[in-house]
Each structure stands twice: as C-alpha cells, then as structure tokens.
C-alpha cells in the first residue's frame, strides 16, 4: 500500500481559542488564529513530522485533504518538493465532517487501499507501518494505559475519546464515541482507543456517500465505518499498539509536542 490520506480541513475550533496561558511566538500564534493546526511551526510545520513518519513507514503517495482557502499549504509543499513522497491535494469544499473529507480523497486514491489519519496527530511508526503491511480494512487501537503514561493528552481529555469494541476474532464490532460507564465496565481492559488511524479500501467511499449527518450535523467517519460493517460486509481487523499518539488540538499542546519532537530529524 503506497497511499496515505491526511485530513487537514478541520476548522481548528479549539486551536483558535485564545483563552489559554500558552506562550506562542508570532508565527505559531498566526497559524493558531486561523485554525490551521497542521502548519503550526515547531521548528518546521508540524505536518512535516507527520509526513516524515509516513515516509519512514514506506508510504510514497500522500493526499492532503484541505479547504479551498488553504492555498498556503499547496504553496509550501510545491516549494519544498519532497524527495521521498509525492504530495497531492483534494479539496473538501465545506467542513461537513470526516466522512465527507474522506470522500473528497477518492480523486487521489481511486480504487487503491489507503491509510487515513488526522493532520493534528503524530502517530507511532509501528502503527502506520503495521497498517500498511495488512491486506484488508483495519484500525489501529491505542492502549489507554500507554496513552495516559506517554502521550501529551491530559487524562480528563483522554477519558472523552472513543473506544474500540472487537469480537473474539479481533475484528471491529463498534466504535463507542463518549462511552458511558456501563460500556466502559463491560469492555476488556486495557481499553483500545481510536485516534482516527485507519486502513481503508474503496468500499469506504460508498459508505461515506450513504450515511446521513450525525446529531452534530456532520458526516462522521465512524458512522461510515459502521455502515460498511453492517451493510457492506467489511471486516476491520483491530491492530493494538502500546504506544502513544501526540495530539495538537489546542494552544496548550504546542509546547509539549514541540519538546517531544525536538530531537526528530525530518527527511522528506
């Protein structure tokens, strides 16, 4: 599998909020103010670090799903001209949700399998490499205990993340968004957390086109996955990892993420 799709169209609502104590330099503040999390500089744009991991894992083609207003992202990578990766772009005209963003990437990947990740998360090499080497649809599940111990995400925020339910054969049954206490007690420990790290085949595009907006008014990738399981017969193998994911959701995350990545040499 050569293709990776990175969702970079989000509004960055939390990042835009300026009521934090984070001390940002002028360039960081400018990107935070416009909500373009992927391009927040920590030595160089955060997205460069994400792309570096993909190149290390063997991906060669990357599709960035951006908004029509994100010309600066196009210009940056046109000037950078990565050596190890081909960077293409798909446009999500309106921020209508993650499933809508994935559907926009069909123009780039066609019928090929692809990795899908967020632009504001830094994933461990073993996870993106493991999904690349699989042969069917799959999801990376991150051990909650490892996330608590090693990620930059506060526990109170982690407790609100989606968790994964798998069957006895190791295939996905359901993603539980904001699970209640009864669900958390029922699921085996340690919990596997979804950080939006997927391996998809072409069936996901039909699923994305078939769902209706969630109560939040968005087309959600979790709803599309459930549709693919229930209606299209897709089986998503659950890959479990005891490794952290770094999260760049708010201004308060920037310093911690920058510190974690300070020794990383990016080679694109």
N, C-alpha and C positions, 0 to 999 in steps of 0.2 A: 504494500500500500504506500503510495507516494504522496497522496493529497492530505492536507490539513486545512480545515476551515476555522477561522478565528472570528468570533463575534465582537465587533468593535463599534456597534451602532448605538449602544445604550445611552440614555440621557445623562447618566452620572449624577443623579439627583443628590445622593449623599455626599459625593465629592464636591459639588457646588456649594454646599452649606459652609458658610464661613465662621460659624459659631463654635470653633474649636480652638484649642490652645496651641496647635501645631505651628511651628515656626518654619515657614516656607520661603525660599528665595523667590525672586521676581518671576523667573521662568516657570517654576513649579506652581506658583500662585496663578499665573496666567492660564495654564492648562487645567488646573483645578477649577477655575472660574467658569471655563467653558465645558467642563464635564468630560473632557477627552482623556480618560484615565490612562489609556494605553500609551499616550505620548508624554506623560509626566516624566521629566528628566531626573534620573538618579545616576548622574554621570553621563548617561545617554538615555534615550527614551526607554521606558520600562518594556515596551513591546519588543525591543531588540533582544532582551534577555529571554523572553518567551520564544522568540524565533530561534535563538541560539540552541535552546534545548531541543527544539524540533529538528534542527539540522544535525545535532549530535545523535538523535534517535533514528536518523535515516530518511526523514521526510525531505522531499525535493520540490514540492509544489505547494504553495500556501495561497489561500484565498482569504482576503480580508474583507469582511462584510462591514461596510461603512455607510454613513449617511451622505446625501448629496452635498452637504456643507463641509465635508471633511477633505477638502482639496489639499490641505497641508500634509495629510498622511500620504497621499499619492506623490506629492512633490518630494517629500523626504525620501521615500524609497526609490523613486526614479533617480534621485541624485546619488543615493547610497550605492545602488546597483549591487545587491548582494551576490556573492560568488557561489555560495552553496545552495541557495534557494531561489526559485522563481516566485516572485510575489505578484499576484493578480488581485483584482478588486471586483466585488459585487456590491451593488447599491441597494440598500433597503430604504425605500423612499420615505416611509413613515415608521416611527418606532412602535410597531404594532406587536412586539413580543418576540421571544426567542425562536418560536416555530416559524414565524414569518421571516426572521433573519436567516434561518437555515434554508428555507425555501428559496431565498434570493441567491444562495450559493450554487444552485443547480446549474447555472450558466457556466460556472467554473469547473465543476467536478463531473458533470454528466452522469454516466451510469457507474462510475468508479466508486469503490468504498472510500471512506474518508474519516479522519479524526475530526471531532468538533470540540473546541474548547473556548473558554472565555478569554478576552483580552486583558482582563484585570486580575488574572490568577497566574501564578508561576508554579507549574506542575513539576513533580519529580521526573527525572529522566526515565526511571524504571517503569512508570505508569504509561507515558506516551509511547515508549518503545514496546511495552507489552501489548498494548492495543494494536500497534502497527503489525505485529507478528501474528495476531489472531487471524481467523479466516471467516468470521461471521460477525454479526452485530454484537456489541459488548459495551459495558460500562465499567469505569474504574470506581471502586468503593474505597474510601479512605478511612482507616481505623480511627474512631473518635478519640481513643486514648492517645494515639500518636499525634493527632491534630491538637489536642489540648496541651500536650507536653512540648511540641516542637514548632507549631505554626505561630504566626503573629496575631492570630484571631482571638480576641477575648472570649472567655468561656461563655459569658452571657449571650454573645452573638452566635457562637457555635451551637448553643442549645436551640437556636431557631432554625438551623439548617435542616434540609431534607435528609431523610434516612432511607436506606435501601432494604427491601424485603426480598429474599431469594428463596427458591424452593430447594428441596433436598439434593437436586442435581446441580445446583449452583447457577440457575438461571433466574433472571429478574422476574418477580411477581408484580411488584408495585413500588413506586417512589412515594414516600409519605412526606408531603410538604407540611411543615409545622405540626409534627405528630403530637397527639395527646398523650397523657401519662399512661393510659391503658395500652396504647400501641407500643410505647417505649418499654414497658414491662414485659410485653409479650415477645418482642424481638430478641434474638440471641445476642449476647454481649461478647466482645465489644461491638458496638454499633458500627455499621458501614455508612459513611456519609457520602452524599452525592455532591460533587463540586463541578458538575457540568462537564465531565470529561467522557466523551462517547466515541465509539466506533460505529458508524452508520453505513448502511448500504442504500441503494436507490429507493427502496420501499419507503424510506422516511419522508421523501418528498410527497408521495401520495398521502401519507398520514398528515403531514403539515397542511396540505390543501383541504383535508376532510374535516378537521376539527372546527369547533366554534370558539369564540372568545371565552375565557375564564371569567369568574366573578370580578376579577380585577380589570376586565375589559381587554385582555391581551391574549394572543395566540401563544400558548405555552408549550415548550418542547416536551415537558413531562406529559402533557395531555396527548401530544402526537405519539410519543413512545407507547403510552398505554393503548392508544388506538392501534398502533402497529402490532402490539402483542395480542389484543383481544379480537381484532378484526382482520388483520393481515397474516396472522400466524408467525410473526417474527419472534425469534428467541434471542434474548440478550444475555450473553454469558457475563457473570459478575467476576471481575478481576479485583482481588482485595490487596491493598497495599498498606503496610505500616510505615508510612512516610507522610510528611506534612505538605500542604499546599499553602503558599503565601498568597495573601489577599490584599488587593489595593483598592478598597472600596471607598475609603474616606480619607480626609486630610491627615487624620491621626495615624493612618497606616504607613504614610510615606517614609518617615524616618526609620521605622523598624525594618521595612522591606529594603530600604537602601543599605542599611547595616548588614543585612543577611546576604546581599548580593555584591557587597563591596569588593570581594576578592574574586568575583567571577569575570573571566576574560571572555568577551563576546567575540565569536568568529562567525561571521555570516558569509 
